[in-house]
């Protein structure tokens, strides 16, 4: 399957969950998110404010660089090369190894960039979110932030952060049950592809911010 097909597949899973609506209706969301990130720097005063904020908080850029290094490493790993009887575990581990650091970044430095009241980018997104949908300059960034703040993402993120989940089934049919590690209660069930869709959305925001903002300043 090519990139466009993969994008449509994963957006379909997000749409069924009722999240990332702005991404789901856009014909070319990956191009659009890059354009929005580039637009963040078009105003010179705000560009200077963003540059100053990143200078005061260097861990944001450093953490994204580390995250990209981890994703590059994971891209070169072939779970298929594992011995036959270990392939199901290798397949599961390959996904978990990519998901956990990505989800945690949203709860850390990247979340700070997008939510901190002192962050110029967070301020711009809050201003944009107050506009009517058709007037927004950053609809995909605002939509992604809504996903990061929603209950589904929070539970999946926390479940993987605490290694508090059950994995049943194999391949694309696998199901993941998020468990409250304190009480043992089941909190949410997501398919492997739904979790992959949440991870995909997160990484696309990371790639766009890195290429169009962090490397441009």
C-alpha positions in Angstrom: 0.0 0.0 0.0 1.4 3.5 -0.9 1.5 6.4 1.4 -1.8 7.9 0.2 -3.5 4.6 0.8 -2.0 4.2 4.3 -3.1 7.7 5.1 -6.7 7.1 4.1 -6.7 3.8 6.0 -5.5 5.3 9.2 -7.7 8.4 8.9 -10.7 6.1 8.5 -10.0 4.6 11.9 -9.7 8.0 13.5 -13.0 9.1 11.8 -14.8 6.1 13.2 -13.6 7.2 16.7 -14.9 10.7 16.0 -11.5 12.4 16.3 -9.3 14.4 14.0 -12.2 15.6 11.9 -10.2 18.3 10.1 -7.7 15.7 9.0 -10.3 13.3 7.8 -12.0 15.7 5.5 -8.9 17.1 3.9 -7.7 15.6 0.6 -4.0 16.1 1.4 -3.6 16.4 5.2 0.2 15.8 5.2 0.8 18.7 2.8 -1.7 20.8 4.8 0.0 20.2 8.2 3.3 21.2 6.7 1.8 24.4 5.3 0.2 25.3 8.7 3.6 24.8 10.5 5.3 27.0 7.9 2.6 29.7 8.4 3.5 29.8 12.1 6.7 31.7 11.2 5.4 34.1 8.5 4.9 37.0 11.0 8.4 38.2 11.9 7.3 39.3 15.4 5.8 36.0 16.2 8.7 34.2 14.6 11.0 36.0 17.0 8.8 35.1 19.9 8.8 31.4 19.0 12.6 31.5 18.5 13.0 33.1 22.0 10.7 30.5 23.6 12.6 27.6 22.1 15.9 29.2 23.2 14.6 29.4 26.8 13.3 25.9 26.6 16.0 24.0 24.6 14.7 20.6 25.8 11.8 20.9 23.3 14.0 20.8 20.3 16.4 18.3 21.8 13.6 15.9 22.7 12.1 16.1 19.2 15.6 15.3 17.7 15.9 12.3 20.0 12.3 11.2 19.0 13.2 11.4 15.3 16.3 9.4 15.9 14.3 6.7 17.6 11.7 6.6 14.8 14.5 6.4 12.2 16.0 3.4 14.1 12.6 1.7 14.3 12.1 2.2 10.6 15.1 0.0 9.9 14.0 -2.9 12.2 12.4 -5.8 10.5 10.3 -7.9 12.8 9.9 -10.4 9.9 13.6 -11.4 10.3 12.9 -12.9 13.7 12.6 -16.7 13.9 9.2 -18.0 13.0 7.9 -18.8 16.5 9.0 -15.5 17.8 7.5 -13.4 15.1 4.2 -12.6 16.8 6.1 -11.3 19.8 8.5 -9.3 17.6 5.6 -7.8 15.7 4.0 -6.7 19.0 7.2 -5.4 20.3 7.9 -3.4 17.1 4.7 -1.5 17.5 5.0 -1.0 21.3 8.6 0.2 20.9 7.4 2.9 18.5 4.3 3.9 20.3 5.5 4.4 23.9 8.1 7.2 23.3 5.8 9.0 20.8 2.8 9.1 23.2 5.0 10.1 26.1 6.4 13.1 24.1 2.9 14.6 24.0 2.8 14.4 27.8 6.2 16.1 28.0 8.2 18.7 25.9 5.9 18.6 22.8 2.9 19.0 24.9 4.5 22.0 26.6 5.1 23.6 23.2 1.4 23.1 22.2 -0.2 23.9 25.6 2.0 26.1 27.7 0.3 29.5 28.3 3.7 31.1 27.6 4.3 29.3 24.3 3.6 31.6 21.3 2.5 28.6 19.3 0.0 27.6 22.0 -1.3 31.1 22.1 -1.8 31.2 18.3 -3.7 27.9 18.3 -6.0 29.1 21.1 -6.7 32.3 19.2 -7.4 30.2 16.0 -9.6 27.8 17.8 -12.0 30.6 18.7 -12.7 31.4 15.0 -15.3 29.7 12.9 -13.9 26.6 11.3 -13.9 28.1 7.8 -11.8 31.1 9.0 -9.1 29.1 10.8 -5.5 29.3 9.7 -4.4 26.2 11.6 -7.3 23.7 11.5 -5.2 20.6 11.4 -2.9 21.7 14.2 -6.0 22.7 16.3 -7.6 19.3 15.5 -4.4 17.4 16.5 -4.3 19.3 19.8 -7.9 18.3 20.4 -6.9 14.7 19.8 -4.0 15.0 22.2 -6.4 16.4 24.8 -9.3 13.9 24.3 -10.2 11.1 26.7 -9.3 8.3 24.2 -5.8 9.5 23.6 -5.2 10.2 27.3 -6.3 6.7 28.2 -4.2 5.0 25.5 -1.2 7.2 26.3 -1.4 6.4 30.0 -2.0 2.8 29.4 1.2 2.4 27.4 3.2 4.8 29.7 2.4 2.5 32.7 2.7 -0.7 30.7 -0.9 -1.3 31.8 -2.6 -3.0 28.9 -3.4 -6.4 27.5 -2.7 -7.5 23.9 -4.9 -10.2 22.4 -4.9 -11.6 18.9 -2.3 -11.3 16.2 -1.4 -9.0 13.3 -3.9 -6.4 12.2 -6.7 -8.1 14.0 -5.0 -7.6 17.5 -7.0 -5.9 20.2 -5.5 -3.8 23.0 -7.3 -3.4 26.4 -6.2 -0.5 28.5 -6.3 -1.3 32.2 -6.3 1.0 35.2 -3.1 -0.2 36.9 -4.4 0.9 40.3 -7.7 -0.9 40.3 -7.4 -3.5 37.5 -10.5 -2.1 35.8 -10.7 -2.1 32.0 -10.8 1.4 30.7 -10.8 1.2 26.9 -10.4 -1.2 24.0 -8.7 -0.2 20.8 -7.7 -2.2 17.8 -4.0 -2.4 16.9 -4.8 -0.2 13.8 -6.6 2.4 15.9 -3.6 2.7 18.2 -1.4 2.9 15.1 -3.6 5.7 13.7 -3.1 7.7 16.9 0.6 7.1 16.7 0.7 8.1 13.0 -1.1 11.4 13.7 1.3 12.2 16.5 4.4 11.5 14.3 3.1 13.6 11.4 2.7 16.6 13.8 6.3 15.9 15.0 7.7 15.7 11.5 5.9 18.9 10.4 6.9 20.9 13.4 10.5 19.7 13.2 10.9 20.4 9.5 8.9 23.6 9.2 9.5 25.3 12.6 12.4 24.0 14.6 14.8 23.6 11.7 13.7 26.9 10.1 14.6 29.0 13.1 
